[in-house]
């Protein structure tokens, strides 16, 4: 199913052996990250026409990966990014002079690379796929094998994205659980403005659970509408 999504999503120059290398050398958290990206892309595809793509698979002969900083541009000024890098700064000493004209980069602290970024009108919505949990087990896995809730430290990371990267309106983890939560930011004007956790689990055929998909769609739809204001 992932292969089909990649073929439909953008330009792919690889044969079955290439695709086997792409999947077999990846751990499950990485594949979950890939899958989450295509879930978000499919949501955007439903209501927006794509205008341009980049090649999705790298040409590294030793290991094939989905190319970092893939950008898919849609009509209406919407862009979708995979693993976009926001460069950090070197910082300064407390006694250094401060000049307002000092140029800041994408992140005002250290380098940050969120998994999935939707951008419109210079405003950003971030999704970060979280799968691996403690002791290399499944994310939040309980003793009975069920998936628990999100982890507070992952919510903290979303606060980090929202604080350090300029113009981030909302940042949410996507994780294979069941509980959803949205923490609205101070002075929020829409549900998408804040941080939170959104479940995303596959059903048969690698389709996302419908109620999970609807929650993600709702956040994306509100962001796209709100980013115009």
N, C-alpha and C positions, 0 to 999 in steps of 0.2 A: 504494500500500500504506500509506503514511503517512497519507493521507486516511482510509482505512478504520480504522486504529488510533485516530485522533483521534475519529472518530464513535463508536467503541465505548468509548473510554476515559472520556468525560465529556460534559458538555453543550456542544454546539457550535452557534452561531447564525451560519452563514455559507453563502453559495452558492458555485457553482463559480468565479465571478470572484474572490470573496474568497480562496478557497483558492489560486488562481493567484497572487494578490498575496503570499500567505503564503510560497509557495515561491520564486517568481522573484526576489524581492528578497533572498534569503538565499544566502550562500556555502556551500560544501560542509561546512566545519567546523561551521557552525550547524545544518545539516540532520542531520549526524552526531550532534550533541548531542541534537536532538529525537528521532531514531531510537533512540538509546541509552536515553533516558528511557522510551520505550514498550516497549523490550525488558525493562527492569527491571520496569515495571508489569505486563507480561504474566506475568512469573515470579511476582509476588505474587498476581495474579488466579487463578492455578492452584490455590492452596491457601487463599486468604483471601477472604472476602466483603467487598466495598467497602460502606461505609456512607454516605459523603458525598463530594461533589465540589465543585469551583469551575469557573467558566467557563474554558475552556482558551485561547480566542483573545481578544486585546485588541480594544477598539473604536476604536482610533486610526484616523482616516480616511486618514492619510497612509501608514502602514505597519502591517500586521498582524503580530503576533508571538504566540508562546505566552506567556501571562501569567506573569511572574516570580512566584515564591512560590506556585505552585499547590500545594495540599495535598489529597491523597486519603487519607481515613481508612478503615482496615480494622478488622474485628472483631479482638479480642485486643489492642487498644491499639497497633496498628501504623499508622504514617503514612508516606506517601511525599511528598517535596517536590521541586519543580523550581526551581533557582536561588534557594534560600532565602538571605537575607542575615543574616549574623552581624555585628552592629554592633561596631565597635572602640571603644577608649578613647582619651583624649587623652594618656595617660601622665603622668609626673611627673618632676620634676627630682631628681637624686641627693640634694640636700640637703633635699627636702621631707619633711614628717612622714609616717609610714606608719601607716595605721589598718587593722586587719584588717576592720573593718566597711565599708570602701570598697566600693561596689557595682561589680562587674564586669559587663560585657555579654557578648554571645555569644562574642566574640573578645577576648582580653585585650590584643591589640596593635591592628593596623589592621583595617579591614572586610574580610571574606572572603565570597565567594559561590560555594560549590561547586555543581556542576551538579545532582547527584542525591543526596538524603539519605533514608535509611530510618531511622526513629526508633521505638524501643520501650523502654518502661520507663526513659525519660530517658537512653538510650544511643543512640549514633549510628553509622551505617555510611555512608561517603561513597564515591561513584563520580564520577569526573571524566572527561568525554569529551575525548580528545586526538586531533586529526586533522592540523592544519596543522603542517608541519615547517619546516626551514630554507629560506630563499629562497622562501617561499610555495609550496613543493612539498608533495607528500603526506608524511604523517608518516613520518620515518625512511626515505624512499625511497632505494634504492640506485641506482647508475648503470644497472643492468640493468632498472630499473623495479619490482623486488621490494621489499616492505616489510621493513625491518630490525627491530631490536629496539626496546624502549622507550628513552627518553632519561633519563639520570640526573637531569637537572634537574626532570623531571616527578615522579620518585620523591621528590625533595627537597620538591616542593610538597605531596605527600601527608604527609610528615613535618610540614610547616607546619600543615596542617589538623588533624592528630592532636594536635599540641602546643598550638596556639593556641585551638582551639574546645573548649569544655568537653564532656566525656563522649564524645568520639569514640573508638571502640574500634578501628576499621579504616578505612583510606582507600586506594582503588585507582584507578589510571587504567584507562580502557577505550580501547583503541587498535586500529587496523586492521592488526595484525601477526599473528604466529604464536606467539611465545614468551610463556609465562606465568611469573611469579615471585611468590612470597609471602615477605616478610621478616617473620618473627614477632617481635613486640615482646618486651622483657624481661618475664619472668614471665607470658607468654601462656598462657592455658588453652584456647584454641581457635584454629583456623586463621584465623579472621576477624580476630583481634587482631594488627594490624600494618599494614604498608603493602605495596604491590606493583603489578603491572601484569597486566592480564587482556586477552587478545586478544578483539576483537569485530568480525567482518567479515560482510557480507551475502552470501548465496547468491542463486540465482534466486528472484524474487518478494519480495526484500528480507527473506527469512528469515535469521536469524543462523546461522552455521555451528554445527552441533550440538555439537561438542566444546567450542567457545567458550561456548555457552549453558550447558552442563553445569557448567563451572568456575564461572561466575557464580552459577548456581543453588546450587552447593555452599556458596559463601561466604555467600550470603543465608540459606540454610537454617540454617547453623551460627550465624549472628548472631541470628536470630529465636529459636532455641532457647536460646542462651547469654544473651540479654538478659533472660531471666526470672530468672536466678540473681542 
